[in-house]
Amino acid sequence: MSSGKKGQGEADRVREFAEFRQRMNQRILAEPNQVVRRFFALDTQTYQAGALDVKTKELLGLVASLVLRCDDCIAYHVAQCREAGVGREEFFEAFSVGLVVGGSIVIPHLRRAVDFLDRLEAGGDATAAPAHDHG
């Protein structure tokens, strides 16, 4: 596969992840369940700027997601961190915190996090979702 086709395939996977996430969030929020709606709203509010800026909060979310080993959450927070201006060196410092706190079981998730970051840097777009939902 040529690098152009490979890069396009990676961008497609990143786009598919974002589209699925957005579609399912809309589907879930269309249900008349107030607990789910309130949780999504609380989650969204949590990541807004306050005493801590958005960049810091997203990095915290990324580390927590690594430790909890949630690949969808990791991908979401990698994309949000990137959108908030997190640089590659900052990512790897956050990855190191998640690895130290979570232990070696985090390594497979770290691999997927770096792969997702690489795909985003190659031009994939994983942004745009109506609610931040831990993944």
Buried (B, 14 or more C-beta within 10 A) or exposed (E): EEEEEEBBEBBEBBBEBBBEBBEEBEEBBEEEEEEEBEBBBEBBEEBEEEEEEBBBBBBBBBBBBBBBBBBBBBBBBBBBBBBBEBEEEBBBEBBEBBBEEBEEEBEEBBEBBBBBBEBBEBEBEBBEBEBBBBB
